[in-house]
Amino acid sequence: QPFHIRMNALKTTHQDPMQGQWQEVGQITTHLDSFSLDATTFTHGDKRYLVWAQQDQQRRYNSALWIAEMDSPTSIKMPVTLLSEPTLPWEVQGYKVNEGASVIKHGERIFITYSASATDHRYATGLLWAHKEADLLDSSSWQKSKTPLLASDAKLGRFGPGHNSFTLAEDGKTWLMIYHSRDYKALQGSPLTDPNRHTRARAIGFDAQGMLEVYPERPD
C-alpha cells in the first residue's frame, strides 16, 4: 500500500545528533487514522507546535494542513485545528493538496509556507500568516494569500516549485528559501515517478509592512 503513509519519529539520546545512534519510536498519532505526512515543528512562546498534512475523514481532498500543540517530542494533544484546505483554483490542479509546511517568524508575524496541487509544473508554493500574539490554534487567526508565493516560470527554467525550508546564508543575515522544482515541463512518467526534482535556493526578505517577499531569481 504505497500511499498508506503515516508520520513516524526517530530519537537519539546523544548530545551530538551527528554522532548518536538513532532508533524508531513509533507513529505520531493524530485525530484521524488517514494519509498523513510532511510534519514540521516549531516553538512559539512556551509552547511547541506540530504542523502536518493529512487527508480528511470524508476524503474530499488529498491533504490539508493541520496544527496542534505538542505535549512531548512525539505526541500532540487536542484540540487539532484545521489550518488550510485546498480550495483556491491554483491549489486543486491535478490533485487537491496542501502539504509541505515550513515556518519562519519575523517581526510581528508567524509565516507558514506550503505546497499545493500535483507535483508537476502546476505545483506551487503558498503562504499563511498570523500575528505573533494570536491564538495559533484558532483558525481565524490565520490569513491566506490568494495567489502563490512561487509558481512555475519558464523564463527561469523553474517548473513546480514547492516543499521549501528556510535557512540562513553564510553571512548570518540573509534568509534563504530552499525548495525543489524541475528544470523542464514535460515529465518522464507521472508527477510522482519522474525522479528529477532539483534543489534550488532563493533569497527572501520582508517588506516595509513586515510581509515575507521573495527576491528576483536569476535565470539558469
Backbone as JSON Lines, residues from 0, in Angstrom:
{"i":0,"aa":"Q","n":[0.86,-1.19,0.0],"ca":[0.0,0.0,0.0],"c":[0.89,1.24,0.0]}
{"i":1,"aa":"P","n":[1.41,1.63,-1.15],"ca":[2.42,2.69,-1.21],"c":[1.94,4.05,-0.72]}
{"i":2,"aa":"F","n":[0.64,4.28,-0.72],"ca":[0.15,5.58,-0.26],"c":[-0.56,5.5,1.09]}
{"i":3,"aa":"H","n":[-0.3,4.41,1.81],"ca":[-0.8,4.28,3.18],"c":[0.25,4.9,4.11]}
{"i":4,"aa":"I","n":[0.48,6.21,3.92],"ca":[1.6,6.9,4.58],"c":[1.15,7.44,5.94]}
{"i":5,"aa":"R","n":[2.02,7.27,6.95],"ca":[1.8,7.84,8.27],"c":[3.1,8.5,8.75]}
{"i":6,"aa":"M","n":[2.98,9.37,9.75],"ca":[4.14,10.07,10.3],"c":[4.74,9.27,11.44]}
{"i":7,"aa":"N","n":[6.07,9.17,11.45],"ca":[6.78,8.46,12.5],"c":[7.94,9.31,13.0]}
{"i":8,"aa":"A","n":[8.52,8.9,14.11],"ca":[9.59,9.68,14.73],"c":[10.81,8.81,15.03]}
{"i":9,"aa":"L","n":[11.97,9.45,15.01],"ca":[13.23,8.86,15.42],"c":[13.76,9.65,16.61]}
{"i":10,"aa":"K","n":[14.6,9.04,17.42],"ca":[15.22,9.78,18.52],"c":[16.65,9.3,18.75]}
{"i":11,"aa":"T","n":[17.43,10.2,19.35],"ca":[18.76,9.85,19.85],"c":[18.93,10.52,21.2]}
{"i":12,"aa":"T","n":[19.7,9.91,22.08],"ca":[19.98,10.49,23.38],"c":[21.35,11.15,23.43]}
{"i":13,"aa":"H","n":[22.07,11.09,22.32],"ca":[23.41,11.67,22.27],"c":[23.32,13.19,22.14]}
{"i":14,"aa":"Q","n":[24.21,13.92,22.78],"ca":[24.22,15.37,22.7],"c":[24.54,15.86,21.29]}
{"i":15,"aa":"D","n":[25.31,15.06,20.55],"ca":[25.65,15.4,19.17],"c":[24.83,14.51,18.24]}
{"i":16,"aa":"P","n":[23.83,15.07,17.56],"ca":[22.98,14.23,16.72],"c":[23.71,13.58,15.56]}
{"i":17,"aa":"M","n":[24.89,14.12,15.19],"ca":[25.67,13.52,14.12],"c":[26.44,12.29,14.58]}
{"i":18,"aa":"Q","n":[26.61,12.16,15.89],"ca":[27.37,11.04,16.44],"c":[26.48,9.97,17.07]}
{"i":19,"aa":"G","n":[25.27,10.36,17.46],"ca":[24.41,9.45,18.2],"c":[23.82,8.34,17.38]}
{"i":20,"aa":"Q","n":[23.41,7.29,18.07],"ca":[22.67,6.19,17.44],"c":[21.18,6.55,17.46]}
{"i":21,"aa":"W","n":[20.51,6.37,16.35],"ca":[19.09,6.73,16.22],"c":[18.23,5.47,16.27]}
{"i":22,"aa":"Q","n":[17.04,5.62,16.85],"ca":[16.11,4.5,16.9],"c":[14.69,4.97,16.62]}
{"i":23,"aa":"E","n":[13.89,4.09,16.08],"ca":[12.48,4.4,15.82],"c":[11.7,4.4,17.13]}
{"i":24,"aa":"V","n":[10.82,5.37,17.27],"ca":[9.99,5.43,18.48],"c":[8.5,5.43,18.14]}
{"i":25,"aa":"G","n":[8.17,5.09,16.89],"ca":[6.77,4.85,16.56],"c":[6.06,6.0,15.86]}
{"i":26,"aa":"Q","n":[4.8,5.77,15.62],"ca":[3.96,6.69,14.86],"c":[3.53,7.88,15.71]}
{"i":27,"aa":"I","n":[3.49,9.05,15.08],"ca":[2.87,10.23,15.69],"c":[1.4,10.17,15.33]}
{"i":28,"aa":"T","n":[0.55,9.84,16.29],"ca":[-0.87,9.69,16.02],"c":[-1.58,11.04,16.11]}
{"i":29,"aa":"T","n":[-2.61,11.19,15.3],"ca":[-3.4,12.42,15.28],"c":[-4.87,12.07,15.55]}
{"i":30,"aa":"H","n":[-5.75,12.97,15.19],"ca":[-7.18,12.79,15.42],"c":[-7.8,11.8,14.45]}
{"i":31,"aa":"L","n":[-7.08,11.47,13.36],"ca":[-7.59,10.56,12.35],"c":[-6.51,9.55,11.98]}
{"i":32,"aa":"D","n":[-6.93,8.38,11.57],"ca":[-6.01,7.4,11.01],"c":[-6.19,7.47,9.5]}
{"i":33,"aa":"S","n":[-5.5,8.42,8.87],"ca":[-5.61,8.62,7.43],"c":[-4.26,9.06,6.89]}
{"i":34,"aa":"F","n":[-4.17,9.11,5.57],"ca":[-2.95,9.55,4.9],"c":[-2.42,10.82,5.56]}
{"i":35,"aa":"S","n":[-1.15,10.79,6.0],"ca":[-0.57,11.96,6.66],"c":[0.94,11.96,6.46]}
{"i":36,"aa":"L","n":[1.51,13.14,6.33],"ca":[2.94,13.25,6.07],"c":[3.39,14.7,6.25]}
{"i":37,"aa":"D","n":[4.67,14.94,6.02],"ca":[5.26,16.29,5.99],"c":[5.11,17.04,7.31]}
{"i":38,"aa":"A","n":[5.35,16.36,8.42],"ca":[5.28,17.03,9.72],"c":[6.45,17.99,9.9]}
{"i":39,"aa":"T","n":[6.18,19.14,10.49],"ca":[7.23,20.07,10.89],"c":[6.85,20.64,12.25]}
{"i":40,"aa":"T","n":[7.85,21.05,13.01],"ca":[7.59,21.51,14.37],"c":[8.28,22.85,14.6]}
{"i":41,"aa":"F","n":[7.68,23.68,15.45],"ca":[8.27,24.98,15.79],"c":[7.82,25.37,17.18]}
{"i":42,"aa":"T","n":[8.58,26.25,17.81],"ca":[8.21,26.77,19.13],"c":[7.79,28.22,19.0]}
{"i":43,"aa":"H","n":[6.85,28.6,19.88],"ca":[6.44,29.99,19.99],"c":[5.98,30.23,21.42]}
{"i":44,"aa":"G","n":[6.58,31.25,22.06],"ca":[6.32,31.42,23.48],"c":[6.87,30.22,24.23]}
{"i":45,"aa":"D","n":[6.05,29.66,25.09],"ca":[6.5,28.47,25.84],"c":[5.86,27.19,25.32]}
{"i":46,"aa":"K","n":[5.39,27.22,24.06],"ca":[4.7,26.07,23.5],"c":[5.41,25.57,22.25]}
{"i":47,"aa":"R","n":[5.29,24.28,22.03],"ca":[5.78,23.67,20.79],"c":[4.59,23.17,19.99]}
{"i":48,"aa":"Y","n":[4.62,23.44,18.7],"ca":[3.51,23.09,17.81],"c":[3.98,22.11,16.72]}
{"i":49,"aa":"L","n":[3.03,21.33,16.23],"ca":[3.26,20.47,15.08],"c":[2.31,20.92,13.96]}
{"i":50,"aa":"V","n":[2.84,21.04,12.76],"ca":[2.03,21.31,11.57],"c":[2.27,20.16,10.6]}
{"i":51,"aa":"W","n":[1.21,19.62,10.02],"ca":[1.36,18.48,9.12],"c":[0.25,18.48,8.08]}
{"i":52,"aa":"A","n":[0.4,17.59,7.08],"ca":[-0.59,17.42,6.03],"c":[-1.33,16.11,6.24]}
{"i":53,"aa":"Q","n":[-2.67,16.15,6.1],"ca":[-3.46,14.93,6.33],"c":[-4.77,15.0,5.56]}
{"i":54,"aa":"Q","n":[-5.2,13.83,5.12],"ca":[-6.49,13.73,4.44],"c":[-7.63,13.78,5.44]}
{"i":55,"aa":"D","n":[-8.73,14.42,5.05],"ca":[-9.89,14.5,5.94],"c":[-10.65,13.18,5.94]}
{"i":56,"aa":"Q","n":[-11.54,13.02,6.91],"ca":[-12.25,11.75,7.07],"c":[-13.16,11.46,5.88]}
{"i":57,"aa":"Q","n":[-13.71,12.51,5.27],"ca":[-14.62,12.32,4.15],"c":[-13.9,12.13,2.81]}
{"i":58,"aa":"R","n":[-12.59,12.29,2.82],"ca":[-11.76,12.16,1.62],"c":[-12.21,13.11,0.52]}
{"i":59,"aa":"R","n":[-12.49,14.34,0.91],"ca":[-12.88,15.36,-0.07],"c":[-11.68,15.88,-0.84]}
{"i":60,"aa":"Y","n":[-10.47,15.65,-0.31],"ca":[-9.24,16.11,-0.94],"c":[-8.11,15.19,-0.53]}
{"i":61,"aa":"N","n":[-6.95,15.38,-1.13],"ca":[-5.79,14.54,-0.8],"c":[-5.18,14.89,0.54]}
{"i":62,"aa":"S","n":[-5.01,16.19,0.81],"ca":[-4.47,16.59,2.11],"c":[-4.72,18.06,2.37]}
{"i":63,"aa":"A","n":[-4.88,18.37,3.65],"ca":[-4.98,19.74,4.13],"c":[-3.92,19.93,5.21]}
{"i":64,"aa":"L","n":[-3.74,21.15,5.67],"ca":[-2.79,21.43,6.74],"c":[-3.51,21.51,8.08]}
{"i":65,"aa":"W","n":[-2.91,20.88,9.09],"ca":[-3.46,20.87,10.44],"c":[-2.38,21.33,11.42]}
{"i":66,"aa":"I","n":[-2.81,21.84,12.56],"ca":[-1.86,22.29,13.59],"c":[-2.37,21.85,14.96]}
{"i":67,"aa":"A","n":[-1.43,21.51,15.84],"ca":[-1.77,21.14,17.21],"c":[-0.58,21.45,18.11]}
{"i":68,"aa":"E","n":[-0.86,21.61,19.39],"ca":[0.22,21.77,20.36],"c":[0.78,20.4,20.69]}
{"i":69,"aa":"M","n":[2.09,20.32,20.9],"ca":[2.74,19.07,21.25],"c":[2.84,18.95,22.77]}
{"i":70,"aa":"D","n":[2.64,17.74,23.3],"ca":[2.83,17.51,24.74],"c":[4.04,16.64,25.02]}
{"i":71,"aa":"S","n":[4.72,16.21,23.95],"ca":[6.01,15.51,24.06],"c":[6.66,15.62,22.7]}
{"i":72,"aa":"P","n":[7.91,15.22,22.56],"ca":[8.55,15.28,21.24],"c":[7.92,14.38,20.2]}
{"i":73,"aa":"T","n":[7.06,13.45,20.63],"ca":[6.49,12.5,19.68],"c":[4.97,12.44,19.73]}
{"i":74,"aa":"S","n":[4.32,13.38,20.42],"ca":[2.86,13.31,20.52],"c":[2.25,14.69,20.6]}
{"i":75,"aa":"I","n":[1.0,14.77,20.19],"ca":[0.24,16.02,20.22],"c":[-0.93,15.88,21.19]}
{"i":76,"aa":"K","n":[-1.52,17.01,21.54],"ca":[-2.71,16.97,22.37],"c":[-3.84,17.71,21.68]}
{"i":77,"aa":"M","n":[-5.04,17.39,22.05],"ca":[-6.19,18.03,21.46],"c":[-6.33,19.44,22.05]}
{"i":78,"aa":"P","n":[-6.94,20.39,21.31],"ca":[-7.6,20.18,20.03],"c":[-6.64,20.23,18.85]}
{"i":79,"aa":"V","n":[-7.08,19.61,17.77],"ca":[-6.4,19.7,16.49],"c":[-7.15,20.72,15.65]}
{"i":80,"aa":"T","n":[-6.42,21.65,15.03],"ca":[-7.05,22.73,14.27],"c":[-6.78,22.57,12.79]}
{"i":81,"aa":"L","n":[-7.83,22.66,12.0],"ca":[-7.7,22.68,10.54],"c":[-7.17,24.05,10.13]}
{"i":82,"aa":"L","n":[-6.0,24.06,9.54],"ca":[-5.32,25.31,9.24],"c":[-5.62,25.82,7.84]}
{"i":83,"aa":"S","n":[-5.56,24.93,6.85],"ca":[-5.77,25.34,5.46],"c":[-6.2,24.15,4.62]}
{"i":84,"aa":"E","n":[-7.27,24.31,3.88],"ca":[-7.74,23.29,2.93],"c":[-7.44,23.75,1.51]}
{"i":85,"aa":"P","n":[-7.26,22.81,0.58],"ca":[-7.05,23.18,-0.82],"c":[-8.37,23.59,-1.47]}
{"i":86,"aa":"T","n":[-8.6,24.87,-1.56],"ca":[-9.86,25.4,-2.1],"c":[-9.64,26.39,-3.24]}
{"i":87,"aa":"L","n":[-8.49,27.03,-3.29],"ca":[-8.23,28.02,-4.33],"c":[-7.92,27.33,-5.65]}
{"i":88,"aa":"P","n":[-8.21,27.98,-6.79],"ca":[-8.0,27.32,-8.09],"c":[-6.59,26.77,-8.29]}
{"i":89,"aa":"W","n":[-5.56,27.47,-7.82],"ca":[-4.18,27.0,-8.02],"c":[-3.78,25.91,-7.04]}
{"i":90,"aa":"E","n":[-4.65,25.58,-6.07],"ca":[-4.37,24.53,-5.09],"c":[-4.96,23.18,-5.47]}
{"i":91,"aa":"V","n":[-5.75,23.12,-6.52],"ca":[-6.5,21.9,-6.85],"c":[-6.22,21.42,-8.27]}
{"i":92,"aa":"Q","n":[-5.05,21.74,-8.78],"ca":[-4.69,21.33,-10.13],"c":[-4.12,19.92,-10.12]}
{"i":93,"aa":"G","n":[-4.84,18.99,-10.72],"ca":[-4.39,17.59,-10.73],"c":[-4.79,16.86,-9.47]}
{"i":94,"aa":"Y","n":[-4.35,17.35,-8.33],"ca":[-4.74,16.83,-7.03],"c":[-5.11,18.0,-6.12]}
{"i":95,"aa":"K","n":[-5.98,17.72,-5.15],"ca":[-6.36,18.74,-4.17],"c":[-5.44,18.58,-2.96]}
{"i":96,"aa":"V","n":[-4.42,19.45,-2.9],"ca":[-3.32,19.24,-1.97],"c":[-2.93,20.54,-1.27]}
{"i":97,"aa":"N","n":[-2.76,20.46,0.05],"ca":[-1.95,21.39,0.84],"c":[-0.98,20.51,1.62]}
{"i":98,"aa":"E","n":[0.33,20.75,1.49],"ca":[1.32,19.89,2.12],"c":[2.64,20.66,2.3]}
{"i":99,"aa":"G","n":[3.63,20.0,2.87],"ca":[4.98,20.53,2.89],"c":[5.14,21.86,3.61]}
{"i":100,"aa":"A","n":[4.59,22.0,4.8],"ca":[4.66,23.27,5.52],"c":[6.06,23.56,6.04]}
{"i":101,"aa":"S","n":[6.4,24.85,6.1],"ca":[7.64,25.32,6.72],"c":[7.34,26.64,7.41]}
{"i":102,"aa":"V","n":[7.97,26.86,8.57],"ca":[7.64,28.0,9.42],"c":[8.83,28.95,9.54]}
{"i":103,"aa":"I","n":[8.55,30.25,9.47],"ca":[9.56,31.27,9.74],"c":[8.87,32.42,10.47]}
{"i":104,"aa":"K","n":[9.54,32.95,11.49],"ca":[8.98,34.06,12.27],"c":[9.79,35.32,12.02]}
{"i":105,"aa":"H","n":[9.08,36.43,11.88],"ca":[9.77,37.71,11.68],"c":[8.88,38.84,12.15]}
{"i":106,"aa":"G","n":[9.42,39.72,12.96],"ca":[8.67,40.88,13.43],"c":[7.41,40.48,14.16]}
{"i":107,"aa":"E","n":[6.28,40.99,13.7],"ca":[5.0,40.76,14.36],"c":[4.27,39.53,13.84]}
{"i":108,"aa":"R","n":[4.85,38.8,12.89],"ca":[4.12,37.72,12.23],"c":[4.84,36.38,12.29]}
{"i":109,"aa":"I","n":[4.02,35.34,12.24],"ca":[4.49,33.97,12.03],"c":[4.01,33.56,10.64]}
{"i":110,"aa":"F","n":[4.92,33.11,9.81],"ca":[4.6,32.72,8.44],"c":[4.71,31.21,8.27]}
{"i":111,"aa":"I","n":[3.79,30.65,7.49],"ca":[3.88,29.25,7.09],"c":[3.78,29.19,5.58]}
{"i":112,"aa":"T","n":[4.81,28.67,4.95],"ca":[4.73,28.36,3.53],"c":[4.28,26.92,3.37]}
{"i":113,"aa":"Y","n":[3.69,26.61,2.23],"ca":[3.2,25.25,1.97],"c":[3.13,25.03,0.47]}
{"i":114,"aa":"S","n":[2.88,23.8,0.07],"ca":[2.81,23.46,-1.35],"c":[1.42,22.95,-1.71]}
{"i":115,"aa":"A","n":[1.05,23.11,-2.98],"ca":[-0.3,22.77,-3.4],"c":[-0.3,22.21,-4.82]}
{"i":116,"aa":"S","n":[-1.33,21.42,-5.12],"ca":[-1.6,20.81,-6.43],"c":[-0.66,19.63,-6.71]}
{"i":117,"aa":"A","n":[-0.81,19.07,-7.91],"ca":[0.01,17.93,-8.32],"c":[1.47,18.35,-8.43]}
{"i":118,"aa":"T","n":[2.38,17.39,-8.26],"ca":[3.81,17.71,-8.22],"c":[4.43,17.78,-9.62]}
{"i":119,"aa":"D","n":[3.7,18.32,-10.58],"ca":[4.25,18.59,-11.9],"c":[4.45,20.1,-12.04]}
{"i":120,"aa":"H","n":[4.31,20.66,-13.23],"ca":[4.51,22.1,-13.41],"c":[3.44,22.94,-12.72]}
{"i":121,"aa":"R","n":[2.36,22.29,-12.26],"ca":[1.3,23.03,-11.56],"c":[1.55,23.16,-10.06]}
{"i":122,"aa":"Y","n":[2.52,22.45,-9.56],"ca":[2.9,22.56,-8.14],"c":[3.33,23.99,-7.84]}
{"i":123,"aa":"A","n":[2.89,24.53,-6.71],"ca":[3.2,25.92,-6.37],"c":[3.28,26.08,-4.86]}
{"i":124,"aa":"T","n":[3.85,27.19,-4.42],"ca":[4.08,27.46,-3.01],"c":[3.17,28.57,-2.53]}
{"i":125,"aa":"G","n":[2.42,28.31,-1.46],"ca":[1.51,29.29,-0.9],"c":[2.01,29.86,0.42]}
{"i":126,"aa":"L","n":[1.23,30.78,0.99],"ca":[1.66,31.48,2.19],"c":[0.48,31.72,3.14]}
{"i":127,"aa":"L","n":[0.7,31.37,4.41],"ca":[-0.21,31.69,5.51],"c":[0.53,32.56,6.5]}
{"i":128,"aa":"W","n":[-0.22,33.37,7.27],"ca":[0.44,34.14,8.32],"c":[-0.55,34.48,9.43]}
{"i":129,"aa":"A","n":[0.02,34.68,10.62],"ca":[-0.76,35.05,11.81],"c":[0.06,36.04,12.63]}
{"i":130,"aa":"H","n":[-0.62,36.85,13.43],"ca":[0.08,37.77,14.33],"c":[0.69,36.98,15.47]}
{"i":131,"aa":"K","n":[1.85,37.4,15.92],"ca":[2.57,36.64,16.94],"c":[1.83,36.55,18.27]}
{"i":132,"aa":"E","n":[0.9,37.46,18.53],"ca":[0.14,37.43,19.78],"c":[-1.17,36.66,19.65]}
{"i":133,"aa":"A","n":[-1.46,36.18,18.45],"ca":[-2.74,35.5,18.21],"c":[-2.73,34.09,18.78]}
{"i":134,"aa":"D","n":[-3.92,33.53,18.95],"ca":[-4.08,32.13,19.32],"c":[-3.84,31.29,18.08]}
{"i":135,"aa":"L","n":[-2.72,30.6,18.02],"ca":[-2.35,29.87,16.81],"c":[-3.23,28.65,16.56]}
{"i":136,"aa":"L","n":[-3.99,28.24,17.58],"ca":[-4.91,27.12,17.41],"c":[-6.32,27.57,17.05]}
{"i":137,"aa":"D","n":[-6.49,28.85,16.8],"ca":[-7.75,29.41,16.31],"c":[-7.58,29.64,14.82]}
{"i":138,"aa":"S","n":[-8.34,28.92,14.01],"ca":[-8.15,29.01,12.56],"c":[-8.38,30.42,12.04]}
{"i":139,"aa":"S","n":[-9.2,31.2,12.74],"ca":[-9.47,32.56,12.29],"c":[-8.27,33.49,12.49]}
{"i":140,"aa":"S","n":[-7.27,33.04,13.23],"ca":[-6.06,33.85,13.43],"c":[-5.2,33.89,12.18]}
{"i":141,"aa":"W","n":[-5.42,32.96,11.27],"ca":[-4.55,32.81,10.11],"c":[-5.16,33.42,8.86]}
{"i":142,"aa":"Q","n":[-4.33,34.1,8.1],"ca":[-4.72,34.62,6.79],"c":[-3.98,33.84,5.7]}
{"i":143,"aa":"K","n":[-4.57,33.83,4.53],"ca":[-4.04,33.02,3.44],"c":[-3.96,33.85,2.17]}
{"i":144,"aa":"S","n":[-2.8,33.82,1.52],"ca":[-2.63,34.54,0.27],"c":[-3.49,33.9,-0.82]}
{"i":145,"aa":"K","n":[-4.15,34.74,-1.61],"ca":[-5.0,34.24,-2.69],"c":[-4.19,33.78,-3.9]}
{"i":146,"aa":"T","n":[-2.95,34.19,-3.96],"ca":[-2.08,33.83,-5.08],"c":[-0.82,33.15,-4.54]}
{"i":147,"aa":"P","n":[-0.18,32.31,-5.34],"ca":[1.02,31.61,-4.84],"c":[2.21,32.54,-4.65]}
{"i":148,"aa":"L","n":[3.04,32.19,-3.7],"ca":[4.28,32.91,-3.47],"c":[5.3,32.58,-4.55]}
{"i":149,"aa":"L","n":[5.33,31.32,-4.96],"ca":[6.2,30.84,-6.04],"c":[5.39,29.94,-6.95]}
{"i":150,"aa":"A","n":[5.59,30.1,-8.26],"ca":[4.94,29.23,-9.23],"c":[5.91,28.99,-10.39]}
{"i":151,"aa":"S","n":[5.5,28.15,-11.32],"ca":[6.35,27.86,-12.47],"c":[6.66,29.13,-13.26]}
{"i":152,"aa":"D","n":[7.87,29.18,-13.8],"ca":[8.3,30.31,-14.62],"c":[9.25,29.77,-15.68]}
{"i":153,"aa":"A","n":[8.74,29.65,-16.9],"ca":[9.53,29.05,-17.98],"c":[10.79,29.87,-18.26]}
{"i":154,"aa":"K","n":[10.72,31.2,-18.1],"ca":[11.88,32.05,-18.38],"c":[13.03,31.74,-17.42]}
{"i":155,"aa":"L","n":[12.7,31.29,-16.23],"ca":[13.71,30.95,-15.24],"c":[14.09,29.47,-15.26]}
{"i":156,"aa":"G","n":[13.43,28.7,-16.12],"ca":[13.67,27.27,-16.12],"c":[13.23,26.62,-14.83]}
{"i":157,"aa":"R","n":[12.11,27.11,-14.27],"ca":[11.63,26.62,-12.97],"c":[10.2,26.12,-13.13]}
{"i":158,"aa":"F","n":[10.0,24.81,-12.89],"ca":[8.68,24.21,-13.04],"c":[8.29,23.47,-11.76]}
{"i":159,"aa":"G","n":[7.19,23.85,-11.17],"ca":[6.67,23.18,-9.99],"c":[7.45,23.43,-8.72]}
{"i":160,"aa":"P","n":[7.72,24.69,-8.36],"ca":[8.48,24.94,-7.13],"c":[7.66,24.63,-5.88]}
{"i":161,"aa":"G","n":[8.25,23.9,-4.94],"ca":[7.48,23.57,-3.74],"c":[8.32,22.93,-2.65]}
{"i":162,"aa":"H","n":[7.62,22.61,-1.57],"ca":[8.15,21.93,-0.39],"c":[9.48,22.55,0.07]}
{"i":163,"aa":"N","n":[9.37,23.77,0.54],"ca":[10.58,24.51,0.9],"c":[10.93,24.39,2.37]}
{"i":164,"aa":"S","n":[12.11,24.88,2.7],"ca":[12.54,25.11,4.07],"c":[13.3,26.42,4.1]}
{"i":165,"aa":"F","n":[13.61,26.92,5.3],"ca":[14.32,28.18,5.44],"c":[15.64,27.97,6.17]}
{"i":166,"aa":"T","n":[16.65,28.72,5.76],"ca":[17.93,28.68,6.46],"c":[18.64,30.0,6.25]}
{"i":167,"aa":"L","n":[19.6,30.3,7.11],"ca":[20.42,31.49,6.96],"c":[21.62,31.21,6.08]}
{"i":168,"aa":"A","n":[21.98,32.16,5.26],"ca":[23.18,32.05,4.44],"c":[24.42,32.2,5.31]}
{"i":169,"aa":"E","n":[25.57,32.03,4.69],"ca":[26.83,32.08,5.42],"c":[27.09,33.42,6.09]}
{"i":170,"aa":"D","n":[26.46,34.49,5.57],"ca":[26.69,35.8,6.17],"c":[25.93,35.99,7.49]}
{"i":171,"aa":"G","n":[25.06,35.01,7.83],"ca":[24.35,35.07,9.09],"c":[23.19,36.03,9.13]}
{"i":172,"aa":"K","n":[22.83,36.65,7.99],"ca":[21.73,37.61,7.98],"c":[20.8,37.48,6.78]}
{"i":173,"aa":"T","n":[21.25,36.82,5.72],"ca":[20.42,36.65,4.54],"c":[19.61,35.37,4.65]}
{"i":174,"aa":"W","n":[18.27,35.5,4.65],"ca":[17.43,34.31,4.71],"c":[17.3,33.69,3.32]}
{"i":175,"aa":"L","n":[17.41,32.37,3.27],"ca":[17.27,31.64,2.03],"c":[16.07,30.7,2.11]}
{"i":176,"aa":"M","n":[15.39,30.59,1.0],"ca":[14.28,29.65,0.84],"c":[14.81,28.52,-0.05]}
{"i":177,"aa":"I","n":[14.92,27.31,0.51],"ca":[15.4,26.15,-0.23],"c":[14.18,25.32,-0.65]}
{"i":178,"aa":"Y","n":[14.08,25.02,-1.93],"ca":[12.9,24.3,-2.41],"c":[13.29,23.38,-3.56]}
{"i":179,"aa":"H","n":[12.36,22.54,-3.99],"ca":[12.64,21.71,-5.15],"c":[11.73,22.08,-6.31]}
{"i":180,"aa":"S","n":[12.26,21.89,-7.51],"ca":[11.5,22.09,-8.73],"c":[12.2,21.31,-9.85]}
{"i":181,"aa":"R","n":[11.59,21.28,-11.01],"ca":[12.25,20.69,-12.17],"c":[12.69,21.81,-13.11]}
{"i":182,"aa":"D","n":[13.63,21.49,-14.0],"ca":[14.03,22.49,-14.98],"c":[13.44,22.2,-16.36]}
{"i":183,"aa":"Y","n":[12.41,21.36,-16.39],"ca":[11.69,21.06,-17.62],"c":[10.23,20.82,-17.28]}
{"i":184,"aa":"K","n":[9.37,20.97,-18.27],"ca":[7.93,20.82,-18.06],"c":[7.43,19.42,-18.4]}
{"i":185,"aa":"A","n":[7.92,18.85,-19.5],"ca":[7.47,17.52,-19.95],"c":[8.06,16.45,-19.05]}
{"i":186,"aa":"L","n":[7.2,15.67,-18.41],"ca":[7.64,14.7,-17.42],"c":[8.05,13.37,-18.06]}
{"i":187,"aa":"Q","n":[8.89,12.66,-17.34],"ca":[9.26,11.3,-17.7],"c":[8.4,10.37,-16.83]}
{"i":188,"aa":"G","n":[7.19,10.08,-17.3],"ca":[6.25,9.32,-16.49],"c":[5.27,10.25,-15.81]}
{"i":189,"aa":"S","n":[4.85,9.88,-14.6],"ca":[3.86,10.67,-13.87],"c":[4.56,11.65,-12.93]}
{"i":190,"aa":"P","n":[3.81,12.62,-12.38],"ca":[4.43,13.57,-11.44],"c":[5.1,12.9,-10.25]}
{"i":191,"aa":"L","n":[4.6,11.73,-9.83],"ca":[5.15,11.08,-8.65],"c":[6.25,10.08,-8.97]}
{"i":192,"aa":"T","n":[6.45,9.78,-10.25],"ca":[7.51,8.82,-10.6],"c":[8.68,9.48,-11.31]}
{"i":193,"aa":"D","n":[8.47,10.64,-11.92],"ca":[9.57,11.37,-12.52],"c":[10.55,11.76,-11.41]}
{"i":194,"aa":"P","n":[11.82,11.3,-11.51],"ca":[12.73,11.45,-10.36],"c":[13.44,12.8,-10.27]}
{"i":195,"aa":"N","n":[13.39,13.6,-11.31],"ca":[14.3,14.73,-11.42],"c":[13.73,16.03,-10.85]}
{"i":196,"aa":"R","n":[13.66,16.09,-9.53],"ca":[13.31,17.34,-8.88],"c":[14.59,17.91,-8.26]}
{"i":197,"aa":"H","n":[14.95,19.09,-8.67],"ca":[16.24,19.67,-8.32],"c":[16.09,20.64,-7.15]}
{"i":198,"aa":"T","n":[17.14,20.76,-6.36],"ca":[17.15,21.69,-5.23],"c":[17.59,23.07,-5.7]}
{"i":199,"aa":"R","n":[16.82,24.09,-5.29],"ca":[17.15,25.46,-5.65],"c":[17.11,26.33,-4.39]}
{"i":200,"aa":"A","n":[17.79,27.46,-4.46],"ca":[17.81,28.43,-3.36],"c":[17.32,29.77,-3.86]}
{"i":201,"aa":"R","n":[16.58,30.45,-3.01],"ca":[16.02,31.77,-3.36],"c":[16.15,32.67,-2.14]}
{"i":202,"aa":"A","n":[16.73,33.84,-2.31],"ca":[16.82,34.79,-1.21],"c":[15.45,35.41,-0.94]}
{"i":203,"aa":"I","n":[15.12,35.56,0.34],"ca":[13.85,36.18,0.71],"c":[14.13,37.34,1.66]}
{"i":204,"aa":"G","n":[13.12,38.15,1.88],"ca":[13.22,39.25,2.83],"c":[11.84,39.63,3.31]}
{"i":205,"aa":"F","n":[11.73,40.81,3.88],"ca":[10.47,41.28,4.44],"c":[10.31,42.74,4.07]}
{"i":206,"aa":"D","n":[9.12,43.11,3.55],"ca":[8.91,44.47,3.08],"c":[8.65,45.43,4.23]}
{"i":207,"aa":"A","n":[8.34,46.67,3.9],"ca":[8.17,47.71,4.91],"c":[7.02,47.41,5.86]}
{"i":208,"aa":"Q","n":[6.06,46.62,5.42],"ca":[4.93,46.23,6.27],"c":[5.19,44.93,7.02]}
{"i":209,"aa":"G","n":[6.38,44.36,6.84],"ca":[6.74,43.14,7.54],"c":[6.31,41.86,6.86]}
{"i":210,"aa":"M","n":[5.82,41.96,5.61],"ca":[5.38,40.76,4.89],"c":[6.55,40.08,4.21]}
{"i":211,"aa":"L","n":[6.5,38.76,4.2],"ca":[7.53,37.97,3.53],"c":[7.46,38.22,2.03]}
{"i":212,"aa":"E","n":[8.61,38.39,1.41],"ca":[8.68,38.54,-0.04],"c":[9.88,37.77,-0.57]}
{"i":213,"aa":"V","n":[9.77,37.29,-1.8],"ca":[10.88,36.58,-2.43],"c":[11.57,37.53,-3.39]}
{"i":214,"aa":"Y","n":[12.89,37.51,-3.39],"ca":[13.66,38.4,-4.26],"c":[13.76,37.81,-5.65]}
{"i":215,"aa":"P","n":[14.0,38.65,-6.65],"ca":[14.09,38.15,-8.03],"c":[15.15,37.06,-8.17]}
{"i":216,"aa":"E","n":[14.82,36.1,-9.01],"ca":[15.72,34.96,-9.24],"c":[16.4,35.12,-10.58]}
{"i":217,"aa":"R","n":[17.64,34.71,-10.65],"ca":[18.38,34.78,-11.91],"c":[18.09,33.55,-12.76]}
{"i":218,"aa":"P","n":[18.0,33.71,-14.06],"ca":[17.82,32.52,-14.92],"c":[19.01,31.58,-14.8]}
{"i":219,"aa":"D","n":[18.79,30.3,-15.08],"ca":[19.89,29.32,-15.07],"c":[20.93,29.7,-16.13]}
